[in-house]
Structure formats: structure tokens, C-alpha cells
Amino acid sequence: MNPDDVPSAGVCHRPSRPATDQPPAQQAPIDIALDVAFGLPWPNPVPHTAPAWRSGSSLTGIPTWLWVDGVDAISGQSSGAGVVVQVTARPVATTWDLREGRVRCDGLGTPYERGGSSDCTYTFTNTSDHERGGRFHASVLVTWQVTWTASNGDGGTFGRAVTGAPFTIDVDEAQAVTN
């Protein structure tokens, strides 16, 4: 995958349907739920990496923490055909394409805290090419689980949706002298 081809977040529109003789009041709850799901305000994930050492870079050989902000559960509702339909999308995982490797993490990662721990990290083995701008082009994809319920007891899942964001990261190496 090319990191510049990351799906963008925002408002999604449902493809148009062929005209039918069925009045909108007779629309099935699942169709109402689909309309709501396509109209949700999908947020743009904000990717973060740490620690950023004195140079502002991640370092080779040391785990780099990965997490996103700006992503919370979203929901919407609508009514028709005598029912109220609620749709909820919850972020469940992130996939990080870091040019030299890919990492999939459950959840959104943990913000960096000195002395803390994270289950969403990546250890770089190569530096970014400082002669070519000094940064890796990378991306993060957020996977969402989308479910719906209707006041008549109907409901289910639409499976997964994906939003994403490109970003860049500088990776350097540090030399150490030991005795």
C-alpha cells in the first residue's frame, strides 16, 4: 500500500439506489441503519509516535510508541417505518504502515509516558534517508466495528469500516561507546 493512498475520513455518502414503488415509510430498518452509517461524521485520526529524542527523531533499535488521538466512538440515529434506529461505530484496531514494516495493534495505542509501557510499538532497523528529506512517509489506518439496533428488536453488524491518515517520521541512530 502506498501511504499517500490512505483512505481519508469525513462524511461518507451511500450510493444511490434505483427508484422503487415502495414509499420511504416502508423502508426496512436495515436500510435506515445504512443511511445513518453512511452519514456518520467519521473523525480524522491524529497519529503520534514517541519518544522523540533530542533530535526530534525516533531511534533505531529502540521501541517507538504508536498511538492515535481524535478518535472516539461515534453514533447517530434516525427513524422511519415506525422504528428508531441507532448506529454506533467503535474504533477497535490500528494498522501502522511504517515504510520498512507494518504493525497491527488492538485499540488505539497508549500515549507516551516516560517509564510507562505500551503494547503498540515498532522498533526501526533503518534510518530515514537524510539525503532525501530525512523522513519516512507512513500511514495509520483505524479499523471500526459498526453495529446497529432498532426499537423493534432488529439489529446487527455491518462489519468493519476503515479511516486513515498519512504522516511522516524521522528515524535516526545514536552511537554509544562502552568500555
C-alpha positions, 0 to 999 in steps of 0.5 A: 500500500502506498501511504499517500493512498490512505483512505481519508475520513469525513462524511461518507455518502451511500450510493444511490439506489434505483427508484422503487414503488415502495414509499420511504415509510416502508423502508426496512430498518436495515436500510435506515441503519445504512443511511445513518452509517453512511452519514456518520461524521467519521473523525480524522485520526491524529497519529503520534509516535514517541519518544522523540529524542533530542533530535526530534527523531525516533531511534533505531533499535529502540521501541517507538510508541504508536498511538492515535488521538481524535478518535472516539466512538461515534453514533447517530440515529434516525427513524422511519417505518415506525422504528428508531434506529441507532448506529454506533461505530467503535474504533477497535484496531490500528494498522501502522504502515511504517515504510520498512514494516507494518504493525497491527495493534488492538485499540488505539495505542497508549500515549507516551509516558516516560517509564510507562509501557505500551503494547503498540510499538515498532522498533526501526532497523533503518534510518530515514534517508537524510539525503532525501528529506530525512523522513519516512512517509507512513500511514495509520489506518483505524479499523471500526466495528459498526453495529446497529439496533432498532426499537423493534428488536432488529439489529446487527453488524455491518462489519468493519469500516476503515479511516486513515491518515498519512504522516511522516517520521524521522528515524535516526541512530545514536552511537554509544561507546562502552568500555 
